[in-house]
Amino acid sequence: MFETFPDTEIQLSPFLRSNTVSWEYVVQPIFVPWFYVSWVVTPCGEDPQMEMRLLPNIYALKHHIEIQDEETFILDTQLVSPGHLNGSGMYQMQPLAKVIAYTETIMGAGAHKEFAYELKDGARYPRYLDWASLESIDVVYDSSMIHLPILETTGDEDEEGEEQ
């Protein structure tokens, strides 16, 4: 979850929607992964508009996957990972390919759900996790799950989609 503070509210700009509140900044109070999502919105009869959405957890990302349709959809997702997860010592934003859920059992603490991340360049977090040894995994997000609308063609384009 991101936090905001009343004294960082920005007064309404004529370029922003009137039903929103703008902030100078937001705070992520805990060092956990979050998601930077390119979200396309096509208001009724208007041209598509891009929004950049900051999603605080995998559940919010999953919700966005579920609500996609022809007019609102994910175009791209970046994982924003803290340094202890990505091994760099600092936050990094990288193109996300997959998120899996797996069950981890810790002596004396029982079993609990954990998440692991695979980037489009093949890197996996957490780095110590042996994905091949996991017995039961659920794919929570796969970049192939994002919804891209079928683009209609008029028949006046060549094979590369350019008008003739």
ZADO-1210 file (C-alpha; in nm, 4 decimals, padded with zeros to 6 digits):
<atoms>
<atom x="00.0000" y="00.0000" z="00.0000" code="MET" pos="1"/>
<atom x="00.1184" y="00.3510" z="-00.0757" code="PHE" pos="2"/>
<atom x="00.0744" y="00.6331" z="00.1727" code="GLU" pos="3"/>
<atom x="-00.0134" y="00.9943" z="00.1034" code="THR" pos="4"/>
<atom x="-00.0166" y="01.2978" z="00.3285" code="PHE" pos="5"/>
<atom x="-00.2593" y="01.5927" z="00.3269" code="PRO" pos="6"/>
<atom x="00.0195" y="01.8523" z="00.3111" code="ASP" pos="7"/>
<atom x="00.1526" y="01.6989" z="-00.0140" code="THR" pos="8"/>
<atom x="-00.1754" y="01.7381" z="-00.2032" code="GLU" pos="9"/>
<atom x="-00.1367" y="01.9357" z="-00.5253" code="ILE" pos="10"/>
<atom x="-00.4072" y="02.1833" z="-00.6147" code="GLN" pos="11"/>
<atom x="-00.6211" y="02.0878" z="-00.9108" code="LEU" pos="12"/>
<atom x="-00.4598" y="02.1452" z="-01.2473" code="SER" pos="13"/>
<atom x="-00.6766" y="02.2262" z="-01.5509" code="PRO" pos="14"/>
<atom x="-00.5044" y="01.9367" z="-01.7301" code="PHE" pos="15"/>
<atom x="-00.6195" y="01.6725" z="-01.4803" code="LEU" pos="16"/>
<atom x="-00.9576" y="01.5110" z="-01.4314" code="ARG" pos="17"/>
<atom x="-01.1753" y="01.6953" z="-01.1829" code="SER" pos="18"/>
<atom x="-01.2669" y="01.3812" z="-00.9856" code="ASN" pos="19"/>
<atom x="-00.9097" y="01.2975" z="-00.8826" code="THR" pos="20"/>
<atom x="-00.6675" y="01.4035" z="-00.6106" code="VAL" pos="21"/>
<atom x="-00.3040" y="01.4641" z="-00.7049" code="SER" pos="22"/>
<atom x="-00.0055" y="01.4243" z="-00.4752" code="TRP" pos="23"/>
<atom x="00.3453" y="01.5622" z="-00.4820" code="GLU" pos="24"/>
<atom x="00.4653" y="01.2122" z="-00.3907" code="TYR" pos="25"/>
<atom x="00.3501" y="00.8844" z="-00.2399" code="VAL" pos="26"/>
<atom x="00.5388" y="00.6703" z="00.0108" code="VAL" pos="27"/>
<atom x="00.5948" y="00.2942" z="00.0056" code="GLN" pos="28"/>
<atom x="00.6518" y="00.2373" z="00.3804" code="PRO" pos="29"/>
<atom x="00.7774" y="-00.1218" z="00.3570" code="ILE" pos="30"/>
<atom x="01.0489" y="-00.2719" z="00.1384" code="PHE" pos="31"/>
<atom x="00.8424" y="-00.5081" z="-00.0770" code="VAL" pos="32"/>
<atom x="00.8024" y="-00.5490" z="-00.4525" code="PRO" pos="33"/>
<atom x="00.5354" y="-00.3458" z="-00.6316" code="TRP" pos="34"/>
<atom x="00.4270" y="-00.3015" z="-00.9924" code="PHE" pos="35"/>
<atom x="00.4393" y="-00.0179" z="-01.2444" code="TYR" pos="36"/>
<atom x="00.1679" y="-00.0927" z="-01.4995" code="VAL" pos="37"/>
<atom x="00.1018" y="00.0715" z="-01.8359" code="SER" pos="38"/>
<atom x="-00.2795" y="00.0719" z="-01.8451" code="TRP" pos="39"/>
<atom x="-00.4720" y="00.1671" z="-02.1581" code="VAL" pos="40"/>
<atom x="-00.8147" y="00.3280" z="-02.1189" code="VAL" pos="41"/>
<atom x="-01.0429" y="00.4012" z="-02.4137" code="THR" pos="42"/>
<atom x="-01.3317" y="00.6237" z="-02.3047" code="PRO" pos="43"/>
<atom x="-01.6504" y="00.5726" z="-02.5081" code="CYS" pos="44"/>
<atom x="-01.5797" y="00.6724" z="-02.8669" code="GLY" pos="45"/>
<atom x="-01.2501" y="00.8457" z="-02.7833" code="GLU" pos="46"/>
<atom x="-00.8888" y="00.7694" z="-02.8625" code="ASP" pos="47"/>
<atom x="-00.7029" y="00.5347" z="-02.6243" code="PRO" pos="48"/>
<atom x="-00.5230" y="00.7026" z="-02.3346" code="GLN" pos="49"/>
<atom x="-00.2277" y="00.5645" z="-02.1401" code="MET" pos="50"/>
<atom x="-00.2192" y="00.5685" z="-01.7605" code="GLU" pos="51"/>
<atom x="00.0745" y="00.4628" z="-01.5493" code="MET" pos="52"/>
<atom x="-00.0597" y="00.2784" z="-01.2449" code="ARG" pos="53"/>
<atom x="00.1426" y="00.2045" z="-00.9328" code="LEU" pos="54"/>
<atom x="00.0091" y="-00.1204" z="-00.7895" code="LEU" pos="55"/>
<atom x="00.1213" y="-00.2016" z="-00.4350" code="PRO" pos="56"/>
<atom x="00.0977" y="-00.5813" z="-00.4484" code="ASN" pos="57"/>
<atom x="00.0279" y="-00.8929" z="-00.6533" code="ILE" pos="58"/>
<atom x="-00.3398" y="-00.8897" z="-00.5577" code="TYR" pos="59"/>
<atom x="-00.3884" y="-00.5488" z="-00.7189" code="ALA" pos="60"/>
<atom x="-00.2050" y="-00.6727" z="-01.0296" code="LEU" pos="61"/>
<atom x="-00.4243" y="-00.9818" z="-01.0438" code="LYS" pos="62"/>
<atom x="-00.7352" y="-00.7623" z="-01.0148" code="HIS" pos="63"/>
<atom x="-00.6196" y="-00.5570" z="-01.3147" code="HIS" pos="64"/>
<atom x="-00.5678" y="-00.8762" z="-01.5157" code="ILE" pos="65"/>
<atom x="-00.9213" y="-00.9856" z="-01.4325" code="GLU" pos="66"/>
<atom x="-01.0936" y="-00.6580" z="-01.5255" code="ILE" pos="67"/>
<atom x="-00.9338" y="-00.6175" z="-01.8688" code="GLN" pos="68"/>
<atom x="-01.1617" y="-00.5828" z="-02.1685" code="ASP" pos="69"/>
<atom x="-01.1465" y="-00.4305" z="-02.5174" code="GLU" pos="70"/>
<atom x="-01.1393" y="-00.0757" z="-02.3790" code="GLU" pos="71"/>
<atom x="-00.9173" y="-00.1103" z="-02.0697" code="THR" pos="72"/>
<atom x="-00.6147" y="-00.3358" z="-02.0600" code="PHE" pos="73"/>
<atom x="-00.2551" y="-00.3848" z="-01.9450" code="ILE" pos="74"/>
<atom x="00.0004" y="-00.2929" z="-02.2075" code="LEU" pos="75"/>
<atom x="00.3130" y="-00.3620" z="-02.0010" code="ASP" pos="76"/>
<atom x="00.4150" y="-00.4466" z="-01.6439" code="THR" pos="77"/>
<atom x="00.7376" y="-00.3616" z="-01.4644" code="GLN" pos="78"/>
<atom x="00.8468" y="-00.5184" z="-01.1370" code="LEU" pos="79"/>
<atom x="00.9817" y="-00.2620" z="-00.8910" code="VAL" pos="80"/>
<atom x="01.1922" y="-00.4727" z="-00.6549" code="SER" pos="81"/>
<atom x="01.3809" y="-00.3722" z="-00.3403" code="PRO" pos="82"/>
<atom x="01.7556" y="-00.4293" z="-00.3248" code="GLY" pos="83"/>
<atom x="01.7364" y="-00.7217" z="-00.0816" code="HIS" pos="84"/>
<atom x="01.5253" y="-00.9104" z="-00.3378" code="LEU" pos="85"/>
<atom x="01.7139" y="-00.8259" z="-00.6581" code="ASN" pos="86"/>
<atom x="02.0595" y="-00.8461" z="-00.4990" code="GLY" pos="87"/>
<atom x="02.1708" y="-00.4959" z="-00.6047" code="SER" pos="88"/>
<atom x="02.1191" y="-00.3211" z="-00.2699" code="GLY" pos="89"/>
<atom x="01.8816" y="-00.0697" z="-00.4314" code="MET" pos="90"/>
<atom x="01.5388" y="-00.0605" z="-00.5935" code="TYR" pos="91"/>
<atom x="01.5216" y="-00.1603" z="-00.9606" code="GLN" pos="92"/>
<atom x="01.2393" y="-00.1416" z="-01.2140" code="MET" pos="93"/>
<atom x="01.2511" y="-00.4217" z="-01.4725" code="GLN" pos="94"/>
<atom x="01.0129" y="-00.5744" z="-01.7322" code="PRO" pos="95"/>
<atom x="00.8121" y="-00.8557" z="-01.5722" code="LEU" pos="96"/>
<atom x="00.7467" y="-01.1892" z="-01.7426" code="ALA" pos="97"/>
<atom x="00.5937" y="-01.4055" z="-01.4680" code="LYS" pos="98"/>
<atom x="00.4903" y="-01.4255" z="-01.1022" code="VAL" pos="99"/>
<atom x="00.4395" y="-01.7586" z="-00.9310" code="ILE" pos="100"/>
<atom x="00.2929" y="-01.8457" z="-00.5925" code="ALA" pos="101"/>
<atom x="00.4409" y="-02.1364" z="-00.4005" code="TYR" pos="102"/>
<atom x="00.4052" y="-02.2805" z="-00.0534" code="THR" pos="103"/>
<atom x="00.7043" y="-02.2616" z="00.1771" code="GLU" pos="104"/>
<atom x="00.7201" y="-02.4617" z="00.4975" code="THR" pos="105"/>
<atom x="00.9368" y="-02.3313" z="00.7787" code="ILE" pos="106"/>
<atom x="01.0110" y="-02.5504" z="01.0789" code="MET" pos="107"/>
<atom x="00.7948" y="-02.4400" z="01.3702" code="GLY" pos="108"/>
<atom x="00.6114" y="-02.1772" z="01.1658" code="ALA" pos="109"/>
<atom x="00.4091" y="-02.3979" z="00.9318" code="GLY" pos="110"/>
<atom x="00.3332" y="-02.3407" z="00.5661" code="ALA" pos="111"/>
<atom x="00.2695" y="-02.0046" z="00.4053" code="HIS" pos="112"/>
<atom x="00.2351" y="-01.8641" z="00.0536" code="LYS" pos="113"/>
<atom x="00.5304" y="-01.6884" z="-00.1051" code="GLU" pos="114"/>
<atom x="00.5778" y="-01.5232" z="-00.4449" code="PHE" pos="115"/>
<atom x="00.8637" y="-01.5449" z="-00.6923" code="ALA" pos="116"/>
<atom x="00.9271" y="-01.3284" z="-00.9968" code="TYR" pos="117"/>
<atom x="01.0736" y="-01.3931" z="-01.3406" code="GLU" pos="118"/>
<atom x="01.1856" y="-01.1007" z="-01.5532" code="LEU" pos="119"/>
<atom x="01.1760" y="-01.0796" z="-01.9305" code="LYS" pos="120"/>
<atom x="01.5563" y="-01.1072" z="-01.9381" code="ASP" pos="121"/>
<atom x="01.5308" y="-01.4459" z="-01.7586" code="GLY" pos="122"/>
<atom x="01.6462" y="-01.3300" z="-01.4140" code="ALA" pos="123"/>
<atom x="01.4476" y="-01.4702" z="-01.1206" code="ARG" pos="124"/>
<atom x="01.3834" y="-01.3361" z="-00.7712" code="TYR" pos="125"/>
<atom x="01.4443" y="-01.4317" z="-00.5018" code="PRO" pos="126"/>
<atom x="01.7823" y="-01.5371" z="-00.6394" code="ARG" pos="127"/>
<atom x="01.8298" y="-01.8208" z="-00.3884" code="TYR" pos="128"/>
<atom x="01.5074" y="-01.9994" z="-00.4878" code="LEU" pos="129"/>
<atom x="01.5455" y="-02.3233" z="-00.6865" code="ASP" pos="130"/>
<atom x="01.2363" y="-02.3113" z="-00.9098" code="TRP" pos="131"/>
<atom x="01.2925" y="-02.6684" z="-01.0294" code="ALA" pos="132"/>
<atom x="01.2591" y="-02.8000" z="-00.6740" code="SER" pos="133"/>
<atom x="00.9172" y="-02.6415" z="-00.6137" code="LEU" pos="134"/>
<atom x="00.6483" y="-02.9059" z="-00.5970" code="GLU" pos="135"/>
<atom x="00.3345" y="-02.6987" z="-00.6131" code="SER" pos="136"/>
<atom x="00.3240" y="-02.3659" z="-00.7929" code="ILE" pos="137"/>
<atom x="00.0482" y="-02.1476" z="-00.9278" code="ASP" pos="138"/>
<atom x="00.1142" y="-01.8990" z="-01.2043" code="VAL" pos="139"/>
<atom x="-00.0347" y="-01.5753" z="-01.0755" code="VAL" pos="140"/>
<atom x="00.0808" y="-01.3546" z="-01.3632" code="TYR" pos="141"/>
<atom x="00.2282" y="-01.4322" z="-01.7011" code="ASP" pos="142"/>
<atom x="00.2931" y="-01.1529" z="-01.9495" code="SER" pos="143"/>
<atom x="00.1018" y="-01.3606" z="-02.2033" code="SER" pos="144"/>
<atom x="-00.2059" y="-01.3096" z="-01.9779" code="MET" pos="145"/>
<atom x="-00.2211" y="-00.9406" z="-02.0582" code="ILE" pos="146"/>
<atom x="-00.5021" y="-00.8465" z="-02.2902" code="HIS" pos="147"/>
<atom x="-00.4154" y="-00.6794" z="-02.6165" code="LEU" pos="148"/>
<atom x="-00.7184" y="-00.5919" z="-02.8265" code="PRO" pos="149"/>
<atom x="-00.7433" y="-00.7317" z="-03.1760" code="ILE" pos="150"/>
<atom x="-00.6676" y="-00.4472" z="-03.4124" code="LEU" pos="151"/>
<atom x="-00.9138" y="-00.4269" z="-03.6944" code="GLU" pos="152"/>
<atom x="-00.7774" y="-00.3802" z="-04.0446" code="THR" pos="153"/>
<atom x="-00.9557" y="-00.2213" z="-04.3369" code="THR" pos="154"/>
<atom x="-00.7874" y="-00.4336" z="-04.6006" code="GLY" pos="155"/>
<atom x="-00.5969" y="-00.1272" z="-04.7279" code="ASP" pos="156"/>
<atom x="-00.2780" y="-00.2242" z="-04.5462" code="GLU" pos="157"/>
<atom x="00.0109" y="-00.4350" z="-04.6677" code="ASP" pos="158"/>
<atom x="00.1465" y="-00.7338" z="-04.4721" code="GLU" pos="159"/>
<atom x="00.3315" y="-00.5072" z="-04.2273" code="GLU" pos="160"/>
<atom x="00.0172" y="-00.3088" z="-04.1458" code="GLY" pos="161"/>
<atom x="00.1148" y="00.0009" z="-04.3432" code="GLU" pos="162"/>
<atom x="-00.1341" y="00.1728" z="-04.5706" code="GLU" pos="163"/>
<atom x="-00.0727" y="00.1260" z="-04.9407" code="GLN" pos="164"/>
</atoms>
